[in-house]
Amino acid sequence: MLYEQYLLLNEKLHTRGADDIPIEVTVERIAEILFCTTRNAKLVIRKMTEQGLINFVSGRGRGNRSRLTFLVDREDMLLTMARELAERGQFKPAFELLHTHGKPHSIDQFSLWLDGYFGLEKEHKTGSETKDVLRIPIYSRIHTMDPADCFCSLSAHMIQQLFDRLVIYDINTERFIPALAHHWESSEDATEWTFHLRKGVLFHNGAKLTAEDVRFTLERLASDRRNSWILRSLKQIEVPSSHTVRFVLHRPNWIFLRFVTAVCMSILPKDYAGLSEEEYWKHPIGTGPFQFAEWTEDCFTMNAHPYYYQGRPYLDSVIVATLPAEAGLIGGSSKKWSCLNSVTAVNGMEISTNTDTPHSQSLDNIASEHYCTGLLSWNMTKEGYHQKAKFRHAVNLYLDRARMIEELGEHPSHPAHSFLADNRYARRAHAVDEQQARQLLKESGYDGSTIVIGSYGLHVREAEWIKGILAELNIEAVVVAKSMTNILSDHLVEELDCIIHSVVLPGEEVCLIENYEQQGSYVKELLDPGITDWVHERIDQALACRGADERMAILEEVEEYLRREAHVLFLNHSSFQIQSDASFKGVAINSLGWIDFKEIWKA
């Protein structure tokens, strides 16, 4: 408070020239600036004098003004205060302070300091003992840690740190890896799936995992949650023994094992470990490699689970700091944080392009085969000219994906023609035909009505670019920017004609189905209500197929319909990359486009 009062006085009273020049001022004027009484102003003056912030000489006699000298450089104090706030995990107040009292270059200087603050460092504890702490910035908040409510890659990644699933699927090797379950089997018709749990697995509170925890978790998941779709065919859950659980389904599901590997199937303790549900989510307890420590508006902190059944993490702590979106930019340039940052339009963490950072001599570039897919989804639940196929096709034919990527300077990206980057549709070249687009637009009868484009986060840039392209076609458009969580709330779905967004498909078959069934999925919520039942039928038919090629052929029928009718316009596939200090070991990108924290260590 005292420092902020100093900054306010300095801002109002300081004139050009050296800081040590006395300024004539009255106590009444100081009280006016600080919005306080003259008595309180005198107390503030005394405290500032005692702390060496100012020199104050009282005027003697009627009409003689006092003389105040500022002894501390304003910018130095401002940056010191911002750093102290950041070191306490209060990043939002730090940026607010700079906005309120700083100059245009203040945020630049603070951001340069932050660039060195983030990363992996060894903190000395006692004697020769050290603590390995990873600090990493993100530019959108963690929406939820509840697997049943998870819908974006950031939340899914964080959930994987605190919770475990029965089985893990390694998409790179196409192998199922035992996790909480060490063995499993299914009936001949794929309607019963039995899992045998490891013994001795401990939750973070020391309680042992049993089959009742699994039953509680998945019965909860099946009861009208965002991700209940994944258990739509569940008939019942049986617990033959303390470490055996059996799922009985109404219909065959030959990829139920893949369903079990989904993040939303992560296991919670029975009855929320004796807490109310509200209290539990203030301090979530799982069996994962890290255990919850603190969650504030600015930071999510977790510590290594010392008794993790698959081996303790090498890191001692991970601090995930939520920064304002502007913090990714320094001085309006393209310079980004250069420490362990994933390049993805979904999580908003981009690598540094600056070669002048302290880390630039020892950075490793790490690429991934995984990607996210950018989409324009038309709102087929709302009336408007976009309901006319010729209008949608006109937009599709005019949207030059390659031009969009080039003009926006997108990170490693290429035009998309499918949800997936490696199927037969993905290999088609996108046709751009301005003449045909204008002819179709004319035939659609478009009358100049305004098209409302919804978007969020980094996709707002793409939405604005598309707005400009539509203007070339004489289509009026406005962009409504919202957060990922509320873009379909507050009746916005009744106002938006389309949404620019992206999807990450780490599980391919499972995630394709999730697109069409998950509550809140943009594709699902904007889908033509007239085809909902048909989509469900095709999905059930696909799940009943034992062969992967046959299943994908059926799922591709749904995608081909959306493509043929231009309900969904595929924009681009963006690959994941990170830039990492060469001294960091075990750095790898997972299928969600994030860094797996458990295996990271520093040489």
Phi and psi in degrees as a GROMACS rama.xvg file:
@    title "Ramachandran Plot"
@    xaxis  label "Phi"
@    yaxis  label "Psi"
@TYPE xy
-61.7205  -42.0287  LEU-2
-65.3898  -38.8042  TYR-3
-66.314  -36.148  GLU-4
-65.5604  -37.4854  GLN-5
-61.4726  -45.6272  TYR-6
-62.5366  -39.1315  LEU-7
-66.3946  -44.6637  LEU-8
-62.2286  -43.8597  LEU-9
-60.7238  -41.7289  ASN-10
-64.7032  -39.7915  GLU-11
-83.2924  -30.5977  LYS-12
-106.664  -24.6249  LEU-13
-70.0042  135.522  HIS-14
-112.028  171.61  THR-15
-61.9607  146.268  ARG-16
120.683  -168.905  GLY-17
-70.1466  151.575  ALA-18
-70.0932  -21.3893  ASP-19
-92.2334  14.5513  ASP-20
-85.7864  123.873  ILE-21
-62.577  144.732  PRO-22
-118.91  129.652  ILE-23
-77.7841  131.326  GLU-24
-159.517  154.518  VAL-25
-102.842  157.163  THR-26
-62.5217  -34.5899  VAL-27
-62.4209  -39.0892  GLU-28
-66.3781  -40.3584  ARG-29
-62.6109  -42.5138  ILE-30
-61.6715  -38.9063  ALA-31
-63.9911  -43.065  GLU-32
-65.6291  -38.7883  ILE-33
-88.7568  0.505231  LEU-34
54.8961  50.7825  PHE-35
-143.331  177.997  CYS-36
-79.0847  163.419  THR-37
-63.6659  -32.3803  THR-38
-62.5466  -47.687  ARG-39
-66.4765  -34.5995  ASN-40
-61.1623  -40.3217  ALA-41
-64.0859  -37.7848  LYS-42
-63.6847  -42.1593  LEU-43
-63.7762  -43.8972  VAL-44
-59.3526  -43.579  ILE-45
-62.9797  -43.6475  ARG-46
-64.2615  -42.0497  LYS-47
-63.9149  -37.9  MET-48
-66.4818  -43.8826  THR-49
-62.7795  -32.9495  GLU-50
-90.32  5.65066  GLN-51
74.7157  21.7609  GLY-52
-85.05  -34.3557  LEU-53
-139.119  163.975  ILE-54
-117.293  127.82  ASN-55
-129.416  120.84  PHE-56
-114.12  115.839  VAL-57
-71.7421  140.526  SER-58
-72.7186  134.334  GLY-59
-99.7357  126.474  ARG-60
88.478  160.763  GLY-61
-63.3215  131.023  ARG-62
88.3295  -8.40504  GLY-63
-90.2739  122.237  ASN-64
-82.1125  153.746  ARG-65
-78.1173  162.828  SER-66
-125.071  124.257  ARG-67
-116.107  131.791  LEU-68
-121.896  124.976  THR-69
-80.322  126.141  PHE-70
-103.166  -13.007  LEU-71
-117.189  133.272  VAL-72
-62.079  129.365  ASP-73
-58.0413  -47.2636  ARG-74
-65.9015  -38.899  GLU-75
-62.2836  -43.7752  ASP-76
-64.9029  -43.0562  MET-77
-59.5259  -46.4558  LEU-78
-68.3662  -36.3804  LEU-79
-62.3164  -44.0191  THR-80
-63.4704  -43.0368  MET-81
-63.5042  -40.4357  ALA-82
-65.2572  -42.154  ARG-83
-63.0876  -40.1611  GLU-84
-62.854  -44.6327  LEU-85
-62.3856  -41.1272  ALA-86
-67.2535  -21.1199  GLU-87
-91.8589  5.57505  ARG-88
81.206  14.9098  GLY-89
-104.289  75.3113  GLN-90
-76.5721  -40.1339  PHE-91
-61.1198  -48.7989  LYS-92
-59.7819  -32.5438  PRO-93
-63.3791  -45.4078  ALA-94
-70.1555  -35.4841  PHE-95
-63.5279  -39.7566  GLU-96
-59.6969  -45.3289  LEU-97
-66.304  -37.4672  LEU-98
-65.3168  -40.0611  HIS-99
-73.5358  -43.9496  THR-100
-114.268  -10.8346  HIS-101
-89.525  174.049  GLY-102
-99.8879  170.469  LYS-103
-52.8817  -33.7227  PRO-104
-86.7188  -3.78808  HIS-105
-63.0877  -44.8  SER-106
-65.8431  -35.1107  ILE-107
-58.9325  -47.8859  ASP-108
-65.2314  -42.4145  GLN-109
-63.73  -40.3221  PHE-110
-64.8864  -36.5268  SER-111
-63.0898  -38.6146  LEU-112
-66.2568  -42.3086  TRP-113
-61.1521  -33.9127  LEU-114
-58.3302  -33.0209  ASP-115
-86.9346  -21.9289  GLY-116
-71.3905  -39.4533  TYR-117
-79.8677  152.067  PHE-118
130.062  -164.369  GLY-119
-109.731  126.63  LEU-120
-139.1  155.227  GLU-121
-95.8447  117.597  LYS-122
-98.7144  130.073  GLU-123
-77.3455  132.533  HIS-124
-101.615  -87.302  LYS-125
-130.332  136.155  THR-126
61.032  -126.978  GLY-127
-93.366  -0.518309  SER-128
-74.3484  136.439  GLU-129
-125.104  162.186  THR-130
-124.267  122.089  LYS-131
-88.2973  115.938  ASP-132
-121.31  125.204  VAL-133
-102.079  122.818  LEU-134
-112.107  128.89  ARG-135
-141.578  136.745  ILE-136
-92.5716  147.175  PRO-137
-129.821  162.18  ILE-138
-120.175  13.7215  TYR-139
-143.419  149.605  SER-140
-77.5653  158.828  ARG-141
-78.1103  116.785  ILE-142
-76.9718  -36.2797  HIS-143
-160.128  154.024  THR-144
-113.028  8.78193  MET-145
-88.2151  113.651  ASP-146
-55.8098  -33.8081  PRO-147
-69.2025  -18.274  ALA-148
-112.54  1.65539  ASP-149
-67.0265  136.32  CYS-150
-144.341  -3.01795  PHE-151
-131.202  161.947  CYS-152
-65.985  -33.9537  SER-153
-63.0483  -50.3595  LEU-154
-61.2792  -41.9033  SER-155
-60.0485  -42.513  ALA-156
-64.3052  -43.9664  HIS-157
-67.2675  -36.7786  MET-158
-61.0382  -37.9653  ILE-159
-64.1567  -20.2029  GLN-160
-77.9194  -32.8303  GLN-161
-98.8951  -22.5988  LEU-162
-126.376  162.682  PHE-163
-124.58  159.134  ASP-164
-108.65  170.706  ARG-165
-66.5279  -39.6735  LEU-166
-140.839  150.141  VAL-167
-116.211  141.599  ILE-168
-109.488  123.135  TYR-169
-90.9042  104.335  ASP-170
-67.8795  -23.83  ILE-171
-73.1755  -40.0494  ASN-172
-100.131  -6.71598  THR-173
56.0597  41.5712  GLU-174
-120.253  146.082  ARG-175
-90.3266  130.422  PHE-176
-114.691  126.955  ILE-177
-57.5904  138.253  PRO-178
-126.728  -106.843  ALA-179
-67.4599  -27.3539  LEU-180
-100.495  132.733  ALA-181
-95.1483  -14.4248  HIS-182
-155.745  156.007  HIS-183
-156.16  158.386  TRP-184
-152.1  162.197  GLU-185
-131.26  160.618  SER-186
-72.1486  167.105  SER-187
-64.3725  -26.4929  GLU-188
-101.865  10.4063  ASP-189
61.3318  30.3399  ALA-190
-105.499  -8.76769  THR-191
-131.242  131.119  GLU-192
-130.048  122.55  TRP-193
-113.969  134.212  THR-194
-123.995  135.386  PHE-195
-107.263  121.105  HIS-196
-86.561  149.569  LEU-197
-64.8164  150.144  ARG-198
-97.2772  149.236  LYS-199
83.5244  7.39138  GLY-200
-73.6907  130.472  VAL-201
-110.008  136.98  LEU-202
-73.5613  168.397  PHE-203
-63.8906  -21.1173  HIS-204
-90.5896  4.38929  ASN-205
93.9498  -8.07066  GLY-206
-72.8656  148.32  ALA-207
-87.6277  139.867  LYS-208
-69.0123  135.094  LEU-209
-134.15  173.066  THR-210
-64.068  -24.6959  ALA-211
-67.5129  -31.2669  GLU-212
-64.3745  -40.4531  ASP-213
-65.7136  -45.7813  VAL-214
-61.6295  -46.5411  ARG-215
-57.5765  -46.8295  PHE-216
-60.7695  -47.5816  THR-217
-83.0264  -25.6238  LEU-218
-68.0981  -36.6967  GLU-219
-64.2386  -44.3589  ARG-220
-60.9095  -35.1679  LEU-221
-76.5017  -9.9804  ALA-222
-99.0997  75.4305  SER-223
57.1074  54.7334  ASP-224
-112.088  169.298  ARG-225
-54.1358  -38.5036  ARG-226
-103.136  21.2514  ASN-227
-62.994  -19.8549  SER-228
-52.2204  -32.898  TRP-229
-69.9176  -17.8018  ILE-230
-116.541  28.2316  LEU-231
-59.1046  -30.9072  ARG-232
-97.5745  8.519  SER-233
-70.4299  129.656  LEU-234
-96.008  -50.9676  LYS-235
-162.72  161.688  GLN-236
-116.588  125.562  ILE-237
-110.046  147.652  GLU-238
-124.615  86.9395  VAL-239
-63.5461  -29.8287  PRO-240
-153.71  176.758  SER-241
-64.5303  -20.0009  SER-242
-128.934  27.3663  HIS-243
-134.149  132.889  THR-244
-134.45  139.656  VAL-245
-127.77  133.8  ARG-246
-105.603  125.508  PHE-247
-109.573  124.647  VAL-248
-107.91  152.922  LEU-249
-71.6675  -32.4839  HIS-250
-133.967  158.123  ARG-251
-62.5976  141.96  PRO-252
-142.863  99.5559  ASN-253
-77.8412  -7.37029  TRP-254
-116.4  26.2453  ILE-255
-59.9689  -31.1015  PHE-256
-62.8661  -36.3106  LEU-257
-68.043  -36.6087  ARG-258
-58.9887  -41.6249  PHE-259
-63.8964  -24.8656  VAL-260
-82.654  -5.47776  THR-261
-68.3412  147.141  ALA-262
-59.5547  -34.2943  VAL-263
-66.1794  -12.6666  CYS-264
-93.8071  14.8343  MET-265
-64.3353  144.991  SER-266
-94.8597  130.145  ILE-267
-101.379  163.914  LEU-268
-74.847  146.228  PRO-269
-56.2664  137.456  LYS-270
53.8754  33.5067  ASP-271
55.366  36.0337  TYR-272
57.3802  34.8154  ALA-273
83.6678  3.59416  GLY-274
-100.981  164.275  LEU-275
-70.294  158.504  SER-276
-60.6742  -39.1683  GLU-277
-62.2964  -45.5183  GLU-278
-67.2666  -37.2439  GLU-279
-60.4103  -42.6599  TYR-280
-76.8425  -9.06494  TRP-281
-78.4405  -21.5459  LYS-282
-148.571  71.6488  HIS-283
-62.1947  143.337  PRO-284
-122.897  126.435  ILE-285
-134.743  -160.776  GLY-286
-115.535  6.642  THR-287
-70.3822  176.984  GLY-288
-66.7115  -20.8488  PRO-289
-123.241  150.501  PHE-290
-116.736  147.065  GLN-291
-63.858  139.025  PHE-292
-120.403  -50.6873  ALA-293
-160.182  147.02  GLU-294
-140.124  108.995  TRP-295
-117.374  -179.376  THR-296
-62.0911  -27.911  GLU-297
-102.211  -27.0307  ASP-298
-141.826  146.163  CYS-299
-120.206  118.895  PHE-300
-117.207  134.996  THR-301
-140.259  149.991  MET-302
-116.843  157.134  ASN-303
-59.6879  137.797  ALA-304
-82.509  108.37  HIS-305
-67.2158  -20.3357  PRO-306
-113.615  28.615  TYR-307
-61.5678  132.483  TYR-308
-67.6465  -18.5251  TYR-309
-105.518  17.9499  GLN-310
102.608  133.862  GLY-311
-62.0252  140.328  ARG-312
-60.585  154.671  PRO-313
-74.3842  -32.4674  TYR-314
-74.2079  151.126  LEU-315
-92.7996  -37.2771  ASP-316
-146.232  150.41  SER-317
-128.066  127.422  VAL-318
-116.784  114.605  ILE-319
-102.07  112.394  VAL-320
-99.1512  129.228  ALA-321
-91.7706  114.539  THR-322
-107.976  155.937  LEU-323
-60.2967  149.908  PRO-324
-56.0458  -34.956  ALA-325
-63.3203  -23.379  GLU-326
-66.7405  -18.6569  ALA-327
-70.9938  -18.3437  GLY-328
-106.199  139.453  LEU-329
-113.935  115.503  ILE-330
61.0215  27.6263  GLY-331
75.9805  3.18624  GLY-332
-86.5952  -176.673  SER-333
-91.5042  10.6967  SER-334
-69.6155  131.189  LYS-335
-124.416  168.262  LYS-336
-56.6382  138.861  TRP-337
-105.976  25.8895  SER-338
-124.223  107.583  CYS-339
53.6893  40.2632  LEU-340
-104.911  128.428  ASN-341
-81.6796  140.231  SER-342
-93.6645  107.181  VAL-343
-159.922  138.89  THR-344
-69.0394  -11.1801  ALA-345
-86.8779  -50.808  VAL-346
-91.7591  -10.0923  ASN-347
74.1834  16.4676  GLY-348
-104.856  116.905  MET-349
-117.278  148.711  GLU-350
-76.0014  165.068  ILE-351
-79.1844  139.418  SER-352
-108.857  4.50062  THR-353
-87.2043  129.517  ASN-354
-98.1845  7.77883  THR-355
-106.022  11.0774  ASP-356
-78.085  161.943  THR-357
-61.0566  -24.1654  PRO-358
-88.076  -6.55826  HIS-359
-65.1622  -19.2043  SER-360
-82.7163  -10.4035  GLN-361
-140.697  49.4226  SER-362
-108.616  136.628  LEU-363
-104.361  134.364  ASP-364
-93.639  124.573  ASN-365
-121.126  122.673  ILE-366
-104.677  162.648  ALA-367
-133.397  153.778  SER-368
-80.7701  -10.8695  GLU-369
-82.0626  163.393  HIS-370
-160.633  171.304  TYR-371
-122.78  157.119  CYS-372
-116.242  123.211  THR-373
-85.0685  139.552  GLY-374
-136.937  152.663  LEU-375
-115.178  112.165  LEU-376
-105.631  119.839  SER-377
-74.8672  143.188  TRP-378
-85.3504  93.7513  ASN-379
-81.7663  4.94984  MET-380
-96.2271  -3.7278  THR-381
-117.354  144.508  LYS-382
-73.1694  155.266  GLU-383
151.512  173.75  GLY-384
-65.6617  -21.4681  TYR-385
-68.1777  -11.3869  HIS-386
-72.6806  -14.6294  GLN-387
-89.158  124.336  LYS-388
-57.1443  -38.1515  ALA-389
-65.0746  -35.1813  LYS-390
-65.17  -47.823  PHE-391
-62.4732  -42.005  ARG-392
-67.4732  -33.5784  HIS-393
-61.7679  -45.7399  ALA-394
-63.129  -43.3493  VAL-395
-61.7385  -42.1805  ASN-396
-70.6517  -27.3479  LEU-397
-88.2927  -25.116  TYR-398
-71.5677  106.462  LEU-399
-88.8982  102.227  ASP-400
-62.1978  -41.8661  ARG-401
-62.8156  -39.4111  ALA-402
-64.8193  -40.8028  ARG-403
-60.2837  -46.1709  MET-404
-62.5387  -42.9772  ILE-405
-67.8198  -46.0838  GLU-406
-73.7035  -29.5355  GLU-407
-86.5899  -7.90118  LEU-408
62.6547  39.5659  GLY-409
-61.121  146.098  GLU-410
-62.4082  173.212  HIS-411
-38.7376  111.633  PRO-412
-154.487  153.341  SER-413
-146.734  157.701  HIS-414
-58.3477  145.374  PRO-415
-109.523  149.943  ALA-416
-134.07  10.5289  HIS-417
-163.103  164.763  SER-418
-61.584  -39.2452  PHE-419
-100.513  147.663  LEU-420
-90.4775  -3.77121  ALA-421
-130.072  25.5809  ASP-422
-106.684  -179.003  ASN-423
-65.6567  -28.8366  ARG-424
-72.85  -31.7423  TYR-425
-63.0791  -23.9158  ALA-426
-83.2179  -5.25589  ARG-427
-74.5312  142.992  ARG-428
-83.0802  135.265  ALA-429
-76.5134  130.696  HIS-430
-88.6073  129.404  ALA-431
-112.498  122.418  VAL-432
-141.051  94.3323  ASP-433
-63.3879  -41.6564  GLU-434
-63.5448  -47.0896  GLN-435
-66.0422  -36.6384  GLN-436
-60.8446  -45.2113  ALA-437
-66.9889  -35.4292  ARG-438
-67.1466  -43.7565  GLN-439
-65.3744  -38.2854  LEU-440
-62.6416  -41.1078  LEU-441
-63.8227  -42.6492  LYS-442
-69.1648  -23.4648  GLU-443
-72.5917  -16.3392  SER-444
79.0804  17.4758  GLY-445
-53.5772  130.282  TYR-446
-110.338  14.0891  ASP-447
94.0858  5.50248  GLY-448
-59.8843  147.217  SER-449
-77.3842  131.415  THR-450
-94.523  127.811  ILE-451
-98.7907  117.486  VAL-452
-104.893  122.691  ILE-453
-97.9015  147.677  GLY-454
-163.75  179.572  SER-455
-154.327  157.947  TYR-456
54.2586  -138.389  GLY-457
-67.0967  -18.1896  LEU-458
-72.7764  -12.4652  HIS-459
-62.3991  -35.6423  VAL-460
-58.9324  -43.3481  ARG-461
-66.3642  -39.9178  GLU-462
-62.1013  -42.1074  ALA-463
-65.379  -38.158  GLU-464
-63.5311  -44.6046  TRP-465
-64.7541  -36.8151  ILE-466
-56.4008  -43.9405  LYS-467
-65.0821  -38.4589  GLY-468
-66.6909  -40.159  ILE-469
-62.9986  -32.4835  LEU-470
-63.1202  -32.111  ALA-471
-64.0201  -26.7198  GLU-472
-91.034  5.89177  LEU-473
63.7179  32.2263  ASN-474
-101.793  119.557  ILE-475
-75.4333  136.69  GLU-476
-147.34  151.376  ALA-477
-128.957  151.954  VAL-478
-109.316  128.944  VAL-479
-108.557  112.578  VAL-480
-96.3534  124.939  ALA-481
-134.172  176.576  LYS-482
-81.6836  162.397  SER-483
-59.3296  -32.3935  MET-484
-79.4814  -29.6981  THR-485
-111.904  8.76493  ASN-486
-65.7401  -25.7686  ILE-487
-105.733  6.11312  LEU-488
-98.975  -178.045  SER-489
53.931  35.6289  ASP-490
62.6146  15.9367  HIS-491
-61.7883  -32.1809  LEU-492
-59.6914  -23.2703  VAL-493
-80.4954  -12.2704  GLU-494
-105.852  -29.5233  GLU-495
-82.2681  135.489  LEU-496
-88.2918  -26.4868  ASP-497
-160.284  166.515  CYS-498
-131.628  135.966  ILE-499
-97.4238  121.503  ILE-500
-154.301  -172.014  HIS-501
-147.38  160.901  SER-502
-132.188  144.794  VAL-503
-107.476  129.218  VAL-504
-119.125  67.1205  LEU-505
-69.9305  -22.4998  PRO-506
-106.955  5.82578  GLY-507
47.1243  -90.4538  GLU-508
-55.0305  -49.3807  GLU-509
-62.1746  -44.1673  VAL-510
-72.3765  -32.1165  CYS-511
-61.3203  -44.1913  LEU-512
-65.3568  -40.9996  ILE-513
-56.793  -39.4596  GLU-514
-51.0031  -40.2467  ASN-515
-92.0752  -13.5877  TYR-516
-123.409  -22.9992  GLU-517
-69.7025  132.3  GLN-518
-62.6239  125.218  GLN-519
94.3444  -9.98772  GLY-520
-63.687  131.208  SER-521
-61.0729  -40.6436  TYR-522
-61.7511  -46.2399  VAL-523
-67.0353  -45.9523  LYS-524
-68.6481  -26.2554  GLU-525
-98.5197  1.34824  LEU-526
-64.2318  146.229  LEU-527
-58.0095  117.03  ASP-528
-55.7367  -25.3246  PRO-529
-70.2756  -14.7884  GLY-530
-112.232  3.63677  ILE-531
-57.7516  -49.5725  THR-532
-63.0234  -39.9892  ASP-533
-63.0065  -40.4087  TRP-534
-62.2417  -45.5006  VAL-535
-60.5413  -41.2611  HIS-536
-62.5594  -42.405  GLU-537
-66.4653  -36.9217  ARG-538
-65.502  -45.9269  ILE-539
-61.5644  -37.8932  ASP-540
-66.0371  -39.565  GLN-541
-64.4569  -43.3929  ALA-542
-64.8821  -25.3283  LEU-543
-81.2823  -5.24283  ALA-544
-90.4256  131.358  CYS-545
-77.3421  -31.2987  ARG-546
-86.2399  134.932  GLY-547
-63.7137  -40.558  ALA-548
-63.3965  -39.6466  ASP-549
-67.5836  -40.5519  GLU-550
-62.3815  -47.1049  ARG-551
-64.7615  -34.4235  MET-552
-61.4737  -39.6113  ALA-553
-70.1623  -43.9549  ILE-554
-64.0442  -32.8651  LEU-555
-68.7805  -22.9685  GLU-556
-62.1639  -40.8419  GLU-557
-65.5339  -47.2171  VAL-558
-62.4312  -41.2291  GLU-559
-63.2989  -35.5508  GLU-560
-62.2198  -46.5288  TYR-561
-62.7099  -36.3267  LEU-562
-71.87  -46.2238  ARG-563
-62.7629  -38.897  ARG-564
-89.0221  -1.93153  GLU-565
56.2487  34.4553  ALA-566
-69.9618  -33.6302  HIS-567
-124.778  129.587  VAL-568
-104.956  120.284  LEU-569
-82.1758  126.075  PHE-570
-100.748  -63.392  LEU-571
-156.428  155.689  ASN-572
-106.963  120.943  HIS-573
-108.718  124.981  SER-574
-83.7433  160.688  SER-575
-97.1818  133.993  PHE-576
-141.587  155.298  GLN-577
-135.095  159.505  ILE-578
-120.843  124.699  GLN-579
-132.372  143.609  SER-580
-58.2433  134.026  ASP-581
-63.0019  -19.3774  ALA-582
-81.2916  -9.12483  SER-583
-84.0767  126.852  PHE-584
-109.32  158.053  LYS-585
73.8485  18.052  GLY-586
-82.016  124.928  VAL-587
-150.567  153.899  ALA-588
-98.6224  129.105  ILE-589
-86.2216  -179.89  ASN-590
-69.9037  -11.8357  SER-591
-88.9221  -3.6157  LEU-592
86.8933  17.7506  GLY-593
-121.232  169.845  TRP-594
-90.6263  129.319  ILE-595
-74.6294  115.88  ASP-596
-73.5787  -29.3006  PHE-597
-60.264  -35.7616  LYS-598
-95.6486  -0.310184  GLU-599
-77.2349  138.526  ILE-600
-152.241  167.216  TRP-601
-120.412  130.674  LYS-602
